Amino acid sequence: MRVYLAGVGGMLGEAIHKVLAEKHELSCSDIDVNEPWLQRCDFRNFAEYEKKVSAFEPSILMHIGALTDLEYCETNPDDAYQTNTLSVEHAATLAQAHGIPLVYISTAGIFDGEKDLYDDWDQPKPLSVYGRAKYMGELAVQTRVPRHYIFRAGWMMGGGPKKDKKFINKLMKQLAKGVTELNVVNDKLGTPTYTVDFARNLAAMIETPYYVCVQPSTRLTVAGGR
C-alpha cells in the first residue's frame, strides 16, 4: 500500500512511521523536518499539500499533525483553526479528488468532560478552541470523504525526551530534577496511550476492508470499503 503521511514529525507520527514502514511504501511530510525520512510540507497551504500528494499518488492519505497545546490554541485561535480545521478540509478535498480513504487523528477533547467515560454513541460538545477546531475537522471528514477512519486519541506517551511534550514527559522531567513530590492536576481523567500500541492498532484497521464512518448525531457505523 502507498501511504502518504502528513504532519508526522511529532511523537505519534514517528511511531506510525515506524510501524507502517515495515509493510508499506511511505511518503512522509511535516512543517518541521526533524528526521531524515521527512520532507517539508505545510499542509495549511493547499497548493503545497496537493503537489506533494499528487506526486506520490497514494492509495491512502493519513492526516496526522495538529496543534495540541490547549493553552496556545486558546490564545492563538486563528493559528489553531488553520492548523486543526482548514488543513483537514484540505485533506478531505485531496482524498475525495483522488478517490482514496482518509485517516484523521481526532481527540477526546471534543467532549465537554461532564461524564467520566465517553464512547462513540456520545454527542461531541467541545468547550475549548482546540476541541472545536478538531471536531470541525471530524465533520469535514465525515461529510466529504465516503471512505474514512477517525481515531480519537487519548493521552499519548512514548516519544521520549526529544518529542514527548505531554503528561508523562512532564513527570519525567520533574523526577530528573530530583523532586520528591510531583505536581500534577487532580481534576482530569485520561488514559495514557503508548504511541506504538496506537500505531499498531491503526495499522491493523487500515489493512482491513472496512471503513469506520462516524456520522454526526448518530451511532458508530462500519461500512465495507471498495
Secondary structure, 3 states (H helix, E strand, C coil): CEEEEECCCCHHHHHHHHHHCCCCEEEEEECCCCCCCEEECCCCCHHHHHHHHHHHCCCEEEECCCCCCHHHHHHCHHHHHHHHHHHHHHHHHHHHHHCCCEEEEEEHHHCCCCCCCCCCCCCCCCCCHHHHHHHHHHHHHHHHCCCEEEEEECEEECCHHHHCCCHHHHHHHHHHCCCCCCCCCCCCCCCEEEHHHHHHHHHHHHCCCEEEEECCCCCEEEEECC
